[in-house]
């Protein structure tokens, strides 16, 4: 009986780790931060042609900063409210 209990607790621990690892907020936040850095760097020194196309607005800079802010929001949200693993999976009968 103790081996079964040990296996169940090990599976629960792995499930909780997988739920935190594959939290969608981590993926979305990370991608927005990476792309935000790239777009911000591209927008720091725009060419005259780029400014003319955007009617004088530093669009890459502002878009990059907005993407950075959104990505950081998702990552901070994930830190403040980590994913909770449900006690039991839906559709499984109680023992």
C-alpha positions as a Python dict, from the first residue, in 0.01 Angstrom:
ca = {
    (1, 'X'): (0, 0, 0),
    (2, 'X'): (285, 241, 72),
    (3, 'X'): (436, 183, -275),
    (4, 'X'): (107, 283, -435),
    (5, 'X'): (86, 593, -215),
    (6, 'X'): (446, 679, -304),
    (7, 'X'): (374, 646, -678),
    (8, 'X'): (59, 858, -653),
    (9, 'X'): (240, 1136, -466),
    (10, 'X'): (523, 1126, -722),
    (11, 'X'): (274, 1158, -1010),
    (12, 'X'): (100, 1448, -835),
    (13, 'X'): (434, 1625, -791),
    (14, 'X'): (521, 1575, -1160),
    (15, 'X'): (177, 1698, -1264),
    (16, 'X'): (216, 2017, -1061),
    (17, 'X'): (560, 2078, -1209),
    (18, 'X'): (432, 2025, -1565),
    (19, 'X'): (138, 2260, -1504),
    (20, 'X'): (373, 2537, -1390),
    (21, 'X'): (624, 2468, -1668),
    (22, 'X'): (370, 2485, -1951),
    (23, 'X'): (173, 2780, -1817),
    (24, 'X'): (57, 2972, -2125),
    (25, 'X'): (139, 3301, -1956),
    (26, 'X'): (507, 3204, -1952),
    (27, 'X'): (505, 3130, -2325),
    (28, 'X'): (311, 3443, -2424),
    (29, 'X'): (509, 3668, -2191),
    (30, 'X'): (843, 3532, -2305),
    (31, 'X'): (760, 3572, -2672),
    (32, 'X'): (633, 3926, -2626),
    (33, 'X'): (947, 4022, -2433),
    (34, 'X'): (1180, 3874, -2696),
    (35, 'X'): (994, 4030, -2989),
    (36, 'X'): (955, 4355, -2797),
    (37, 'X'): (1331, 4381, -2750),
    (38, 'X'): (1389, 4314, -3120),
    (39, 'X'): (1132, 4569, -3237),
    (40, 'X'): (1249, 4830, -2984),
    (41, 'X'): (1608, 4795, -3103),
    (42, 'X'): (1488, 4832, -3462),
    (43, 'X'): (1297, 5146, -3365),
    (44, 'X'): (1576, 5327, -3182),
    (45, 'X'): (1739, 5466, -3497),
    (46, 'X'): (1483, 5462, -3777),
    (47, 'X'): (1581, 5567, -4126),
    (48, 'X'): (1431, 5875, -4288),
    (49, 'X'): (1233, 5652, -4524),
    (50, 'X'): (1082, 5462, -4230),
    (51, 'X'): (982, 5785, -4057),
    (52, 'X'): (830, 5919, -4376),
    (53, 'X'): (627, 5598, -4423),
    (54, 'X'): (499, 5625, -4064),
    (55, 'X'): (425, 5998, -4100),
    (56, 'X'): (692, 6097, -3850),
    (57, 'X'): (591, 5852, -3577),
    (58, 'X'): (854, 5619, -3430),
    (59, 'X'): (615, 5327, -3473),
    (60, 'X'): (871, 5050, -3416),
    (61, 'X'): (988, 5209, -3093),
    (62, 'X'): (638, 5255, -2953),
    (63, 'X'): (523, 4911, -3065),
    (64, 'X'): (834, 4749, -2918),
    (65, 'X'): (785, 4925, -2585),
    (66, 'X'): (419, 4820, -2578),
    (67, 'X'): (517, 4460, -2652),
    (68, 'X'): (775, 4470, -2372),
    (69, 'X'): (516, 4606, -2129),
    (70, 'X'): (264, 4337, -2224),
    (71, 'X'): (523, 4060, -2197),
    (72, 'X'): (636, 4182, -1856),
    (73, 'X'): (273, 4202, -1747),
    (74, 'X'): (221, 3834, -1832),
    (75, 'X'): (541, 3729, -1655),
    (76, 'X'): (461, 3931, -1342),
    (77, 'X'): (107, 3793, -1343),
    (78, 'X'): (249, 3442, -1357),
    (79, 'X'): (478, 3514, -1060),
    (80, 'X'): (204, 3674, -849),
    (81, 'X'): (-62, 3410, -925),
    (82, 'X'): (106, 3077, -1007),
    (83, 'X'): (-92, 2802, -1177),
    (84, 'X'): (-290, 2586, -938),
    (85, 'X'): (-321, 2217, -1011),
    (86, 'X'): (-672, 2083, -947),
    (87, 'X'): (-702, 1823, -673),
    (88, 'X'): (-839, 1566, -913),
    (89, 'X'): (-878, 1545, -1287),
    (90, 'X'): (-1225, 1610, -1430),
    (91, 'X'): (-1415, 1297, -1522),
    (92, 'X'): (-1233, 1067, -1281),
    (93, 'X'): (-1450, 888, -1026),
    (94, 'X'): (-1379, 941, -658),
    (95, 'X'): (-1249, 640, -468),
}
